[in-house]
């Protein structure tokens, strides 16, 4: 880059100060967070990402140096081009899980079957297979409850995202059920919230492990829970 367009030392210093300010704001938002999808934390994260990116660019242009950190997820959506006063909206949610403890999942499915001996799954052996147990689990509990209790069900949380899109008119009943996530226009997205293990470092894993030990003890003591059949 030529000297004529290089940033000044003062501009680099100002960008560094902006990162410090954004760090303080992000920490304050995290300390005051009201839930997993707190909008203030999301906004503070994006501000921190933008400030860090600007500083990194100026630092490189002026001194040919880079920062030792990279903040993922800073890519912004295109400018909103949807209706100013939406008459309808769609909430698109994706949550990824890994089946970390199949035996725990199967045991929970057996509990569901035992609690409803006359239900549709009774006598089908659904609780004896992982895919059958997943069907029982998601048929019994709301997705939000599964998200809050995933370790209890033998699942390990992966990335998740939530998009709120706007529309002029609501969709006709049943018209998108076969392809629910096709054709999403990024310019119709009002807001989005992303959670990723890449930048989400939970500090309470130890406490959760203690809770799981207690759950294991409860499962062992449950008289209604039949032992798993090793041949299944």
Long-range contacts (C-beta under 8 A, 24 or more apart in sequence): 1-61, 6-61, 6-62, 7-58, 7-61, 7-62, 8-62, 9-62, 11-58, 11-62, 12-55, 12-58, 12-59, 12-62, 12-63, 15-51, 15-54, 15-55, 15-58, 15-59, 16-55, 16-59, 18-51, 18-54, 18-55, 19-48, 19-51, 19-52, 19-55, 21-51, 22-47, 22-48, 22-50, 22-51, 22-52, 23-48, 36-195, 37-162, 37-193, 37-195, 39-191, 39-193, 42-193, 45-71, 45-73, 46-74, 46-76, 49-73, 49-74, 50-74, 71-199, 72-196, 72-198, 72-199, 73-194, 73-196, 73-198, 73-199, 77-186, 77-187, 77-189, 77-192, 78-186, 78-187, 79-187, 80-187, 80-188, 80-189, 80-190, 81-187, 81-188, 82-165, 82-166, 82-167, 82-185, 82-187, 82-188, 82-189, 82-190, 83-166, 83-167, 83-168, 86-166, 86-167, 86-168, 86-190, 87-167, 87-168, 87-169, 87-170, 88-166, 88-167, 88-168, 88-169, 88-170, 88-171, 89-164, 89-165, 89-166, 89-167, 89-190, 90-164, 90-165, 90-167, 90-171, 91-162, 91-163, 91-164, 91-165, 92-162, 92-163, 92-164, 92-165, 92-181, 92-184, 93-143, 93-160, 93-161, 93-162, 93-163, 94-160, 94-161, 95-143, 95-147, 95-157, 95-158, 95-160, 96-157, 96-158, 96-159, 96-160, 97-150, 97-155, 97-156, 97-157, 97-158, 98-155, 98-156, 98-158, 99-130, 99-134, 99-154, 99-155, 99-156, 100-154, 100-155, 100-156, 101-154, 102-130, 102-154, 103-154, 103-228, 104-152, 104-153, 104-154, 104-219, 105-130, 105-133, 105-134, 105-137, 105-153, 105-154, 105-155, 106-130, 106-133, 106-154, 106-228, 107-219, 107-225, 107-228, 108-133, 108-137, 108-152, 108-153, 108-154, 109-133, 109-136, 109-137, 110-225, 110-226, 110-228, 111-222, 111-224, 111-225, 112-136, 112-137, 112-140, 114-224, 114-225, 114-226, 115-224, 125-232, 128-228, 128-229, 128-232, 129-232, 151-208, 151-211, 151-212, 152-212, 152-215, 157-197, 158-197, 159-194, 159-195, 159-196, 159-197, 159-198, 160-194, 160-195, 160-196, 161-192, 161-193, 161-194, 161-195, 162-192, 162-193, 162-194, 163-189, 163-191, 163-192, 164-189, 164-190, 164-191, 164-192, 165-189, 165-190, 166-190
